Amino acid sequence: MLHHTPDIDKCIDEAYRVLKKNGIIMITLYNKYSAFYIINKLFVDGLLKLWIFKLGIKGLRSTIEFGADGKRIKPLVKLYTKRKAKKLMSNFKIISINIKHLKKHHFFKFGSLLSDLFIKKLENLLGWYIVIKAKK
């Protein structure tokens, strides 16, 4: 849930502090360049449904979370690029950083036209989660 934390740097610093030498940390963050965010949130909800004008970018982004309406219920939601995620984990030795979780419905109505193999090939680019495994 680090992508909902106002001061993620402080959380990562604390994780580093308490982790034993050679200890492993695994975190998952939302990918800013995911198909889900770009197509479903920005394009469909933001532009086609005009939510960007009603809610603003922070309100629109909050609707990623189930039950959030972007007005009354507006949780903090942060999105990350691979570069920003690497910088966030700069005190650690990164073992792996991958992008995961790409589903056909992330492409809105067009996903049904895509093959499973094609989706799998795009996953490490357009998946919803950045998954980082790192060592102290």
N, CA, C and O atoms as a GROMACS GRO file, in nm:
protein
  544
    1MET      N    1   0.082  -0.120   0.000
    1MET     CA    2   0.000   0.000   0.000
    1MET      C    3   0.086   0.126   0.000
    1MET      O    4   0.037   0.235   0.030
    2LEU      N    5   0.212   0.112  -0.034
    2LEU     CA    6   0.301   0.228  -0.033
    2LEU      C    7   0.257   0.337  -0.129
    2LEU      O    8   0.286   0.455  -0.107
    3HIS      N    9   0.188   0.300  -0.236
    3HIS     CA   10   0.143   0.401  -0.333
    3HIS      C   11   0.027   0.485  -0.279
    3HIS      O   12  -0.025   0.571  -0.350
    4HIS      N   13  -0.013   0.461  -0.154
    4HIS     CA   14  -0.116   0.543  -0.087
    4HIS      C   15  -0.055   0.622   0.028
    4HIS      O   16  -0.128   0.687   0.104
    5THR      N   17   0.076   0.618   0.043
    5THR     CA   18   0.144   0.679   0.156
    5THR      C   19   0.193   0.819   0.121
    5THR      O   20   0.262   0.837   0.020
    6PRO      N   21   0.159   0.920   0.202
    6PRO     CA   22   0.204   1.056   0.172
    6PRO      C   23   0.356   1.071   0.170
    6PRO      O   24   0.409   1.144   0.086
    7ASP      N   25   0.427   1.004   0.260
    7ASP     CA   26   0.572   1.017   0.267
    7ASP      C   27   0.638   0.880   0.245
    7ASP      O   28   0.687   0.818   0.338
    8ILE      N   29   0.636   0.836   0.121
    8ILE     CA   30   0.688   0.704   0.087
    8ILE      C   31   0.838   0.694   0.114
    8ILE      O   32   0.888   0.587   0.150
    9ASP      N   33   0.910   0.805   0.096
    9ASP     CA   34   1.055   0.802   0.122
    9ASP      C   35   1.085   0.766   0.267
    9ASP      O   36   1.177   0.689   0.295
   10LYS      N   37   1.007   0.820   0.357
   10LYS     CA   38   1.024   0.790   0.499
   10LYS      C   39   0.996   0.641   0.526
   10LYS      O   40   1.066   0.578   0.604
   11CYS      N   41   0.895   0.588   0.461
   11CYS     CA   42   0.861   0.445   0.477
   11CYS      C   43   0.973   0.355   0.425
   11CYS      O   44   1.010   0.257   0.490
   12ILE      N   45   1.027   0.389   0.309
   12ILE     CA   46   1.136   0.310   0.251
   12ILE      C   47   1.261   0.320   0.338
   12ILE      O   48   1.331   0.221   0.359
   13ASP      N   49   1.289   0.440   0.390
   13ASP     CA   50   1.404   0.456   0.481
   13ASP      C   51   1.387   0.370   0.607
   13ASP      O   52   1.484   0.310   0.655
   14GLU      N   53   1.266   0.364   0.658
   14GLU     CA   54   1.241   0.283   0.778
   14GLU      C   55   1.254   0.134   0.746
   14GLU      O   56   1.307   0.057   0.826
   15ALA      N   57   1.207   0.094   0.630
   15ALA     CA   58   1.222  -0.046   0.588
   15ALA      C   59   1.370  -0.081   0.577
   15ALA      O   60   1.411  -0.190   0.618
   16TYR      N   61   1.448   0.010   0.523
   16TYR     CA   62   1.592  -0.013   0.511
   16TYR      C   63   1.655  -0.025   0.651
   16TYR      O   64   1.739  -0.112   0.674
   17ARG      N   65   1.614   0.062   0.740
   17ARG     CA   66   1.670   0.062   0.875
   17ARG      C   67   1.646  -0.070   0.948
   17ARG      O   68   1.736  -0.123   1.013
   18VAL      N   69   1.525  -0.123   0.939
   18VAL     CA   70   1.490  -0.242   1.017
   18VAL      C   71   1.527  -0.373   0.947
   18VAL      O   72   1.528  -0.479   1.011
   19LEU      N   73   1.556  -0.367   0.819
   19LEU     CA   74   1.590  -0.488   0.746
   19LEU      C   75   1.732  -0.534   0.784
   19LEU      O   76   1.824  -0.453   0.792
   20LYS      N   77   1.746  -0.663   0.807
   20LYS     CA   78   1.877  -0.718   0.840
   20LYS      C   79   1.970  -0.706   0.719
   20LYS      O   80   1.925  -0.696   0.605
   21LYS      N   81   2.100  -0.708   0.746
   21LYS     CA   82   2.198  -0.707   0.639
   21LYS      C   83   2.170  -0.826   0.546
   21LYS      O   84   2.145  -0.937   0.592
   22ASN      N   85   2.174  -0.802   0.417
   22ASN     CA   86   2.143  -0.901   0.313
   22ASN      C   87   1.996  -0.941   0.310
   22ASN      O   88   1.958  -1.033   0.238
   23GLY      N   89   1.913  -0.871   0.389
   23GLY     CA   90   1.769  -0.898   0.388
   23GLY      C   91   1.707  -0.855   0.256
   23GLY      O   92   1.759  -0.766   0.187
   24ILE      N   93   1.597  -0.918   0.222
   24ILE     CA   94   1.528  -0.893   0.094
   24ILE      C   95   1.398  -0.818   0.122
   24ILE      O   96   1.325  -0.850   0.216
   25ILE      N   97   1.371  -0.720   0.039
   25ILE     CA   98   1.244  -0.648   0.043
   25ILE      C   99   1.178  -0.662  -0.094
   25ILE      O  100   1.244  -0.658  -0.197
   26MET      N  101   1.047  -0.679  -0.093
   26MET     CA  102   0.970  -0.681  -0.218
   26MET      C  103   0.858  -0.580  -0.203
   26MET      O  104   0.782  -0.582  -0.105
   27ILE      N  105   0.848  -0.491  -0.300
   27ILE     CA  106   0.739  -0.394  -0.298
   27ILE      C  107   0.672  -0.390  -0.435
   27ILE      O  108   0.730  -0.428  -0.537
   28THR      N  109   0.549  -0.344  -0.434
   28THR     CA  110   0.472  -0.329  -0.556
   28THR      C  111   0.415  -0.188  -0.559
   28THR      O  112   0.360  -0.140  -0.460
   29LEU      N  113   0.428  -0.122  -0.672
   29LEU     CA  114   0.378   0.013  -0.691
   29LEU      C  115   0.293   0.017  -0.818
   29LEU      O  116   0.310  -0.066  -0.908
   30TYR      N  117   0.203   0.113  -0.827
   30TYR     CA  118   0.124   0.130  -0.949
   30TYR      C  119   0.211   0.189  -1.060
   30TYR      O  120   0.288   0.283  -1.037
   31ASN      N  121   0.198   0.134  -1.180
   31ASN     CA  122   0.273   0.178  -1.297
   31ASN      C  123   0.199   0.292  -1.368
   31ASN      O  124   0.086   0.275  -1.414
   32LYS      N  125   0.264   0.406  -1.374
   32LYS     CA  126   0.207   0.524  -1.439
   32LYS      C  127   0.177   0.502  -1.587
   32LYS      O  128   0.082   0.559  -1.641
   33TYR      N  129   0.257   0.419  -1.652
   33TYR     CA  130   0.241   0.397  -1.795
   33TYR      C  131   0.168   0.266  -1.826
   33TYR      O  132   0.192   0.205  -1.930
   34SER      N  133   0.082   0.223  -1.737
   34SER     CA  134   0.007   0.099  -1.759
   34SER      C  135  -0.108   0.124  -1.857
   34SER      O  136  -0.160   0.235  -1.868
   35ALA      N  137  -0.147   0.019  -1.926
   35ALA     CA  138  -0.262   0.025  -2.015
   35ALA      C  139  -0.387   0.061  -1.935
   35ALA      O  140  -0.471   0.139  -1.981
   36PHE      N  141  -0.400   0.003  -1.817
   36PHE     CA  142  -0.518   0.031  -1.733
   36PHE      C  143  -0.530   0.181  -1.705
   36PHE      O  144  -0.637   0.238  -1.723
   37TYR      N  145  -0.422   0.243  -1.661
   37TYR     CA  146  -0.428   0.385  -1.626
   37TYR      C  147  -0.447   0.473  -1.749
   37TYR      O  148  -0.533   0.562  -1.749
   38ILE      N  149  -0.370   0.449  -1.852
   38ILE     CA  150  -0.376   0.534  -1.971
   38ILE      C  151  -0.509   0.519  -2.045
   38ILE      O  152  -0.574   0.619  -2.080
   39ILE      N  153  -0.551   0.395  -2.068
   39ILE     CA  154  -0.672   0.373  -2.148
   39ILE      C  155  -0.799   0.389  -2.066
   39ILE      O  156  -0.887   0.467  -2.101
   40ASN      N  157  -0.810   0.313  -1.955
   40ASN     CA  158  -0.934   0.316  -1.877
   40ASN      C  159  -0.952   0.443  -1.795
   40ASN      O  160  -1.061   0.500  -1.792
   41LYS      N  161  -0.847   0.488  -1.728
   41LYS     CA  162  -0.862   0.604  -1.641
   41LYS      C  163  -0.850   0.736  -1.718
   41LYS      O  164  -0.943   0.817  -1.715
   42LEU      N  165  -0.738   0.758  -1.785
   42LEU     CA  166  -0.719   0.887  -1.850
   42LEU      C  167  -0.809   0.906  -1.972
   42LEU      O  168  -0.876   1.009  -1.985
   43PHE      N  169  -0.812   0.805  -2.061
   43PHE     CA  170  -0.888   0.822  -2.184
   43PHE      C  171  -1.038   0.802  -2.164
   43PHE      O  172  -1.117   0.893  -2.191
   44VAL      N  173  -1.078   0.685  -2.115
   44VAL     CA  174  -1.222   0.656  -2.105
   44VAL      C  175  -1.287   0.740  -1.995
   44VAL      O  176  -1.377   0.819  -2.023
   45ASP      N  177  -1.241   0.724  -1.870
   45ASP     CA  178  -1.304   0.797  -1.761
   45ASP      C  179  -1.272   0.946  -1.766
   45ASP      O  180  -1.360   1.030  -1.750
   46GLY      N  181  -1.145   0.978  -1.789
   46GLY     CA  182  -1.103   1.117  -1.787
   46GLY      C  183  -1.157   1.200  -1.902
   46GLY      O  184  -1.218   1.305  -1.880
   47LEU      N  185  -1.135   1.154  -2.024
   47LEU     CA  186  -1.175   1.232  -2.141
   47LEU      C  187  -1.314   1.201  -2.194
   47LEU      O  188  -1.396   1.291  -2.212
   48LEU      N  189  -1.343   1.074  -2.218
   48LEU     CA  190  -1.474   1.040  -2.274
   48LEU      C  191  -1.589   1.069  -2.177
   48LEU      O  192  -1.693   1.120  -2.217
   49LYS      N  193  -1.570   1.036  -2.050
   49LYS     CA  194  -1.674   1.061  -1.949
   49LYS      C  195  -1.661   1.200  -1.886
   49LYS      O  196  -1.745   1.240  -1.806
   50LEU      N  197  -1.555   1.273  -1.923
   50LEU     CA  198  -1.530   1.409  -1.875
   50LEU      C  199  -1.500   1.420  -1.725
   50LEU      O  200  -1.511   1.528  -1.668
   51TRP      N  201  -1.462   1.310  -1.662
   51TRP     CA  202  -1.435   1.312  -1.519
   51TRP      C  203  -1.316   1.402  -1.485
   51TRP      O  204  -1.312   1.460  -1.376
   52ILE      N  205  -1.221   1.415  -1.577
   52ILE     CA  206  -1.103   1.498  -1.550
   52ILE      C  207  -1.145   1.642  -1.520
   52ILE      O  208  -1.081   1.710  -1.439
   53PHE      N  209  -1.251   1.688  -1.585
   53PHE     CA  210  -1.299   1.824  -1.564
   53PHE      C  211  -1.384   1.837  -1.438
   53PHE      O  212  -1.391   1.945  -1.379
   54LYS      N  213  -1.447   1.729  -1.398
   54LYS     CA  214  -1.531   1.729  -1.278
   54LYS      C  215  -1.451   1.703  -1.151
   54LYS      O  216  -1.481   1.758  -1.045
   55LEU      N  217  -1.348   1.617  -1.163
   55LEU     CA  218  -1.276   1.570  -1.045
   55LEU      C  219  -1.133   1.622  -1.034
   55LEU      O  220  -1.076   1.622  -0.925
   56GLY      N  221  -1.076   1.665  -1.144
   56GLY     CA  222  -0.933   1.699  -1.145
   56GLY      C  223  -0.852   1.571  -1.151
   56GLY      O  224  -0.906   1.461  -1.139
   57ILE      N  225  -0.722   1.585  -1.170
   57ILE     CA  226  -0.637   1.466  -1.187
   57ILE      C  227  -0.629   1.383  -1.060
   57ILE      O  228  -0.631   1.260  -1.067
   58LYS      N  229  -0.621   1.446  -0.943
   58LYS     CA  230  -0.613   1.370  -0.818
   58LYS      C  231  -0.744   1.296  -0.789
   58LYS      O  232  -0.742   1.182  -0.743
   59GLY      N  233  -0.855   1.361  -0.817
   59GLY     CA  234  -0.984   1.296  -0.798
   59GLY      C  235  -1.003   1.180  -0.895
   59GLY      O  236  -1.048   1.073  -0.856
   60LEU      N  237  -0.966   1.203  -1.022
   60LEU     CA  238  -0.974   1.097  -1.122
   60LEU      C  239  -0.886   0.979  -1.081
   60LEU      O  240  -0.929   0.864  -1.086
   61ARG      N  241  -0.764   1.009  -1.041
   61ARG     CA  242  -0.670   0.904  -1.000
   61ARG      C  243  -0.724   0.825  -0.880
   61ARG      O  244  -0.703   0.704  -0.872
   62SER      N  245  -0.791   0.892  -0.790
   62SER     CA  246  -0.844   0.823  -0.671
   62SER      C  247  -0.950   0.719  -0.707
   62SER      O  248  -0.972   0.624  -0.632
   63THR      N  249  -1.017   0.738  -0.821
   63THR     CA  250  -1.121   0.643  -0.861
   63THR      C  251  -1.064   0.508  -0.905
   63THR      O  252  -1.138   0.415  -0.935
   64ILE      N  253  -0.932   0.499  -0.908
   64ILE     CA  254  -0.868   0.370  -0.932
   64ILE      C  255  -0.911   0.272  -0.823
   64ILE      O  256  -0.928   0.153  -0.848
   65GLU      N  257  -0.927   0.325  -0.703
   65GLU     CA  258  -0.962   0.241  -0.588
   65GLU      C  259  -1.112   0.214  -0.583
   65GLU      O  260  -1.193   0.305  -0.600
   66PHE      N  261  -1.146   0.089  -0.558
   66PHE     CA  262  -1.287   0.046  -0.553
   66PHE      C  263  -1.362   0.128  -0.449
   66PHE      O  264  -1.318   0.140  -0.334
   67GLY      N  265  -1.474   0.184  -0.487
   67GLY     CA  266  -1.560   0.259  -0.396
   67GLY      C  267  -1.529   0.407  -0.390
   67GLY      O  268  -1.609   0.484  -0.336
   68ALA      N  269  -1.417   0.451  -0.444
   68ALA     CA  270  -1.382   0.592  -0.443
   68ALA      C  271  -1.457   0.665  -0.554
   68ALA      O  272  -1.465   0.616  -0.667
   69ASP      N  273  -1.512   0.782  -0.521
   69ASP     CA  274  -1.584   0.860  -0.622
   69ASP      C  275  -1.507   0.983  -0.668
   69ASP      O  276  -1.552   1.055  -0.757
   70GLY      N  277  -1.392   1.008  -0.608
   70GLY     CA  278  -1.309   1.121  -0.647
   70GLY      C  279  -1.351   1.253  -0.587
   70GLY      O  280  -1.284   1.355  -0.607
   71LYS      N  281  -1.461   1.254  -0.512
   71LYS     CA  282  -1.508   1.377  -0.445
   71LYS      C  283  -1.514   1.354  -0.294
   71LYS      O  284  -1.429   1.404  -0.220
   72ARG      N  285  -1.613   1.280  -0.249
   72ARG     CA  286  -1.628   1.252  -0.106
   72ARG      C  287  -1.526   1.148  -0.061
   72ARG      O  288  -1.465   1.162   0.045
   73ILE      N  289  -1.510   1.046  -0.140
   73ILE     CA  290  -1.414   0.939  -0.110
   73ILE      C  291  -1.300   0.953  -0.210
   73ILE      O  292  -1.313   0.919  -0.327
   74LYS      N  293  -1.187   1.004  -0.161
   74LYS     CA  294  -1.077   1.043  -0.249
   74LYS      C  295  -0.942   1.002  -0.188
   74LYS      O  296  -0.868   1.088  -0.140
   75PRO      N  297  -0.912   0.872  -0.190
   75PRO     CA  298  -0.784   0.830  -0.132
   75PRO      C  299  -0.665   0.879  -0.215
   75PRO      O  300  -0.675   0.900  -0.336
   76LEU      N  301  -0.554   0.897  -0.147
   76LEU     CA  302  -0.429   0.933  -0.214
   76LEU      C  303  -0.383   0.815  -0.298
   76LEU      O  304  -0.372   0.703  -0.248
   77VAL      N  305  -0.357   0.839  -0.424
   77VAL     CA  306  -0.306   0.735  -0.515
   77VAL      C  307  -0.188   0.794  -0.590
   77VAL      O  308  -0.200   0.896  -0.658
   78LYS      N  309  -0.073   0.729  -0.577
   78LYS     CA  310   0.048   0.772  -0.648
   78LYS      C  311   0.082   0.669  -0.754
   78LYS      O  312   0.062   0.549  -0.736
   79LEU      N  313   0.135   0.717  -0.865
   79LEU     CA  314   0.178   0.632  -0.975
   79LEU      C  315   0.328   0.651  -0.995
   79LEU      O  316   0.381   0.760  -0.971
   80TYR      N  317   0.394   0.546  -1.040
   80TYR     CA  318   0.540   0.549  -1.052
   80TYR      C  319   0.585   0.501  -1.190
   80TYR      O  320   0.519   0.419  -1.253
   81THR      N  321   0.697   0.554  -1.233
   81THR     CA  322   0.766   0.501  -1.350
   81THR      C  323   0.875   0.408  -1.297
   81THR      O  324   0.906   0.409  -1.178
   82LYS      N  325   0.932   0.327  -1.385
   82LYS     CA  326   1.043   0.241  -1.343
   82LYS      C  327   1.158   0.326  -1.290
   82LYS      O  328   1.221   0.291  -1.190
   83ARG      N  329   1.186   0.435  -1.357
   83ARG     CA  330   1.296   0.524  -1.317
   83ARG      C  331   1.272   0.579  -1.176
   83ARG      O  332   1.363   0.579  -1.092
   84LYS      N  333   1.152   0.625  -1.151
   84LYS     CA  334   1.119   0.681  -1.019
   84LYS      C  335   1.123   0.572  -0.912
   84LYS      O  336   1.165   0.597  -0.799
   85ALA      N  337   1.080   0.452  -0.947
   85ALA     CA  338   1.084   0.339  -0.853
   85ALA      C  339   1.228   0.303  -0.818
   85ALA      O  340   1.260   0.277  -0.702
   86LYS      N  341   1.316   0.303  -0.919
   86LYS     CA  342   1.458   0.275  -0.893
   86LYS      C  343   1.519   0.380  -0.802
   86LYS      O  344   1.595   0.348  -0.711
   87LYS      N  345   1.485   0.505  -0.826
   87LYS     CA  346   1.537   0.614  -0.742
   87LYS      C  347   1.487   0.600  -0.598
   87LYS      O  348   1.562   0.622  -0.503
   88LEU      N  349   1.362   0.564  -0.584
   88LEU     CA  350   1.303   0.542  -0.452
   88LEU      C  351   1.380   0.436  -0.373
   88LEU      O  352   1.393   0.447  -0.251
   89MET      N  353   1.429   0.336  -0.443
   89MET     CA  354   1.499   0.224  -0.380
   89MET      C  355   1.651   0.238  -0.390
   89MET      O  356   1.722   0.138  -0.384
   90SER      N  357   1.701   0.359  -0.403
   90SER     CA  358   1.844   0.381  -0.429
   90SER      C  359   1.937   0.332  -0.317
   90SER      O  360   2.054   0.305  -0.343
   91ASN      N  361   1.888   0.319  -0.195
   91ASN     CA  362   1.973   0.267  -0.085
   91ASN      C  363   1.989   0.116  -0.093
   91ASN      O  364   2.081   0.060  -0.033
   92PHE      N  365   1.903   0.050  -0.167
   92PHE     CA  366   1.904  -0.094  -0.179
   92PHE      C  367   1.977  -0.137  -0.305
   92PHE      O  368   1.995  -0.057  -0.398
   93LYS      N  369   2.019  -0.262  -0.308
   93LYS     CA  370   2.071  -0.321  -0.431
   93LYS      C  371   1.951  -0.388  -0.499
   93LYS      O  372   1.895  -0.484  -0.446
   94ILE      N  373   1.914  -0.338  -0.614
   94ILE     CA  374   1.796  -0.393  -0.683
   94ILE      C  375   1.832  -0.527  -0.746
   94ILE      O  376   1.925  -0.536  -0.826
   95ILE      N  377   1.757  -0.628  -0.711
   95ILE     CA  378   1.775  -0.762  -0.767
   95ILE      C  379   1.695  -0.773  -0.897
   95ILE      O  380   1.745  -0.822  -0.999
   96SER      N  381   1.571  -0.726  -0.892
   96SER     CA  382   1.488  -0.727  -1.012
   96SER      C  383   1.382  -0.618  -1.003
   96SER      O  384   1.338  -0.580  -0.894
   97ILE      N  385   1.344  -0.570  -1.119
   97ILE     CA  386   1.234  -0.475  -1.128
   97ILE      C  387   1.156  -0.513  -1.254
   97ILE      O  388   1.208  -0.507  -1.365
   98ASN      N  389   1.032  -0.551  -1.234
   98ASN     CA  390   0.949  -0.600  -1.344
   98ASN      C  391   0.814  -0.532  -1.342
   98ASN      O  392   0.769  -0.482  -1.239
   99ILE      N  393   0.751  -0.530  -1.456
   99ILE     CA  394   0.614  -0.481  -1.465
   99ILE      C  395   0.526  -0.601  -1.490
   99ILE      O  396   0.551  -0.682  -1.579
  100LYS      N  397   0.422  -0.613  -1.409
  100LYS     CA  398   0.333  -0.730  -1.412
  100LYS      C  399   0.186  -0.688  -1.417
  100LYS      O  400   0.152  -0.571  -1.400
  101HIS      N  401   0.102  -0.784  -1.440
  101HIS     CA  402  -0.044  -0.773  -1.432
  101HIS      C  403  -0.103  -0.690  -1.547
  101HIS      O  404  -0.137  -0.573  -1.530
  102LEU      N  405  -0.114  -0.752  -1.660
  102LEU     CA  406  -0.181  -0.692  -1.774
  102LEU      C  407  -0.295  -0.786  -1.815
  102LEU      O  408  -0.272  -0.904  -1.842
  103LYS      N  409  -0.414  -0.733  -1.819
  103LYS     CA  410  -0.534  -0.810  -1.852
  103LYS      C  411  -0.604  -0.750  -1.973
  103LYS      O  412  -0.587  -0.632  -2.003
  104LYS      N  413  -0.681  -0.831  -2.041
  104LYS     CA  414  -0.752  -0.783  -2.159
  104LYS      C  415  -0.844  -0.665  -2.128
  104LYS      O  416  -0.855  -0.573  -2.209
  105HIS      N  417  -0.909  -0.666  -2.013
  105HIS     CA  418  -1.001  -0.556  -1.981
  105HIS      C  419  -0.927  -0.424  -1.956
  105HIS      O  420  -0.992  -0.319  -1.950
  106HIS      N  421  -0.795  -0.427  -1.942
  106HIS     CA  422  -0.719  -0.303  -1.929
  106HIS      C  423  -0.718  -0.224  -2.060
  106HIS      O  424  -0.683  -0.106  -2.062
  107PHE      N  425  -0.756  -0.289  -2.169
  107PHE     CA  426  -0.763  -0.224  -2.300
  107PHE      C  427  -0.907  -0.186  -2.335
  107PHE      O  428  -0.941  -0.171  -2.452
  108PHE      N  429  -0.989  -0.170  -2.232
  108PHE     CA  430  -1.129  -0.131  -2.248
  108PHE      C  431  -1.199  -0.236  -2.336
  108PHE      O  432  -1.173  -0.355  -2.318
  109LYS      N  433  -1.282  -0.198  -2.425
  109LYS     CA  434  -1.358  -0.292  -2.509
  109LYS      C  435  -1.273  -0.358  -2.616
  109LYS      O  436  -1.313  -0.458  -2.675
  110PHE      N  437  -1.156  -0.303  -2.642
  110PHE     CA  438  -1.069  -0.356  -2.747
  110PHE      C  439  -0.988  -0.476  -2.702
  110PHE      O  440  -0.931  -0.547  -2.785
  111GLY      N  441  -0.982  -0.500  -2.573
  111GLY     CA  442  -0.904  -0.611  -2.520
  111GLY      C  443  -0.947  -0.746  -2.570
  111GLY      O  444  -0.864  -0.836  -2.586
  112SER      N  445  -1.076  -0.763  -2.596
  112SER     CA  446  -1.126  -0.892  -2.644
  112SER      C  447  -1.071  -0.926  -2.783
  112SER      O  448  -1.075  -1.041  -2.825
  113LEU      N  449  -1.020  -0.826  -2.853
  113LEU     CA  450  -0.964  -0.848  -2.986
  113LEU      C  451  -0.818  -0.894  -2.980
  113LEU      O  452  -0.763  -0.936  -3.082
  114LEU      N  453  -0.757  -0.886  -2.864
  114LEU     CA  454  -0.615  -0.917  -2.849
  114LEU      C  455  -0.593  -1.060  -2.803
  114LEU      O  456  -0.670  -1.112  -2.721
  115SER      N  457  -0.491  -1.123  -2.854
  115SER     CA  458  -0.461  -1.260  -2.815
  115SER      C  459  -0.392  -1.262  -2.680
  115SER      O  460  -0.332  -1.163  -2.638
  116ASP      N  461  -0.400  -1.375  -2.612
  116ASP     CA  462  -0.332  -1.392  -2.483
  116ASP      C  463  -0.181  -1.377  -2.499
  116ASP      O  464  -0.115  -1.321  -2.412
  117LEU      N  465  -0.127  -1.427  -2.609
  117LEU     CA  466   0.016  -1.417  -2.634
  117LEU      C  467   0.059  -1.270  -2.650
  117LEU      O  468   0.163  -1.229  -2.599
  118PHE      N  469  -0.021  -1.193  -2.721
  118PHE     CA  470   0.007  -1.052  -2.740
  118PHE      C  471   0.004  -0.977  -2.606
  118PHE      O  472   0.090  -0.893  -2.578
  119ILE      N  473  -0.095  -1.009  -2.525
  119ILE     CA  474  -0.106  -0.948  -2.391
  119ILE      C  475   0.017  -0.982  -2.309
  119ILE      O  476   0.074  -0.895  -2.242
  120LYS      N  477   0.058  -1.107  -2.313
  120LYS     CA  478   0.175  -1.151  -2.237
  120LYS      C  479   0.302  -1.077  -2.282
  120LYS      O  480   0.386  -1.041  -2.199
  121LYS      N  481   0.314  -1.055  -2.411
  121LYS     CA  482   0.433  -0.984  -2.463
  121LYS      C  483   0.435  -0.837  -2.421
  121LYS      O  484   0.542  -0.779  -2.405
  122LEU      N  485   0.319  -0.778  -2.403
  122LEU     CA  486   0.310  -0.638  -2.363
  122LEU      C  487   0.318  -0.617  -2.211
  122LEU      O  488   0.334  -0.505  -2.164
  123GLU      N  489   0.305  -0.726  -2.136
  123GLU     CA  490   0.293  -0.715  -1.991
  123GLU      C  491   0.408  -0.638  -1.927
  123GLU      O  492   0.384  -0.553  -1.841
  124ASN      N  493   0.532  -0.665  -1.965
  124ASN     CA  494   0.647  -0.600  -1.900
  124ASN      C  495   0.661  -0.453  -1.939
  124ASN      O  496   0.750  -0.384  -1.890
  125LEU      N  497   0.574  -0.406  -2.025
  125LEU     CA  498   0.572  -0.265  -2.062
  125LEU      C  499   0.449  -0.194  -2.007
  125LEU      O  500   0.459  -0.084  -1.953
  126LEU      N  501   0.333  -0.258  -2.021
  126LEU     CA  502   0.206  -0.192  -1.992
  126LEU      C  503   0.129  -0.250  -1.874
  126LEU      O  504   0.013  -0.215  -1.853
  127GLY      N  505   0.191  -0.338  -1.797
  127GLY     CA  506   0.123  -0.397  -1.682
  127GLY      C  507   0.093  -0.293  -1.575
  127GLY      O  508   0.149  -0.183  -1.577
  128TRP      N  509   0.006  -0.328  -1.482
  128TRP     CA  510  -0.043  -0.235  -1.381
  128TRP      C  511   0.054  -0.219  -1.263
  128TRP      O  512   0.052  -0.114  -1.198
  129TYR      N  513   0.136  -0.318  -1.234
  129TYR     CA  514   0.223  -0.310  -1.116
  129TYR      C  515   0.372  -0.311  -1.154
  129TYR      O  516   0.415  -0.384  -1.243
  130ILE      N  517   0.447  -0.227  -1.083
  130ILE     CA  518   0.593  -0.235  -1.086
  130ILE      C  519   0.631  -0.317  -0.963
  130ILE      O  520   0.600  -0.280  -0.850
  131VAL      N  521   0.698  -0.429  -0.986
  131VAL     CA  522   0.735  -0.519  -0.876
  131VAL      C  523   0.886  -0.512  -0.859
  131VAL      O  524   0.962  -0.541  -0.952
  132ILE      N  525   0.929  -0.474  -0.739
  132ILE     CA  526   1.071  -0.457  -0.712
  132ILE      C  527   1.114  -0.553  -0.604
  132ILE      O  528   1.052  -0.564  -0.498
  133LYS      N  529   1.221  -0.623  -0.632
  133LYS     CA  530   1.287  -0.710  -0.534
  133LYS      C  531   1.425  -0.651  -0.513
  133LYS      O  532   1.501  -0.634  -0.608
  134ALA      N  533   1.459  -0.621  -0.387
  134ALA     CA  534   1.586  -0.556  -0.358
  134ALA      C  535   1.648  -0.613  -0.229
  134ALA      O  536   1.581  -0.679  -0.149
  135LYS      N  537   1.776  -0.586  -0.213
  135LYS     CA  538   1.853  -0.640  -0.101
  135LYS      C  539   1.923  -0.526  -0.029
  135LYS      O  540   1.967  -0.429  -0.090
  136LYS      N  541   1.931  -0.540   0.102
  136LYS     CA  542   2.004  -0.441   0.181
  136LYS      C  543   2.152  -0.465   0.174
  136LYS      O  544   2.230  -0.392   0.234
   0.00000   0.00000   0.00000
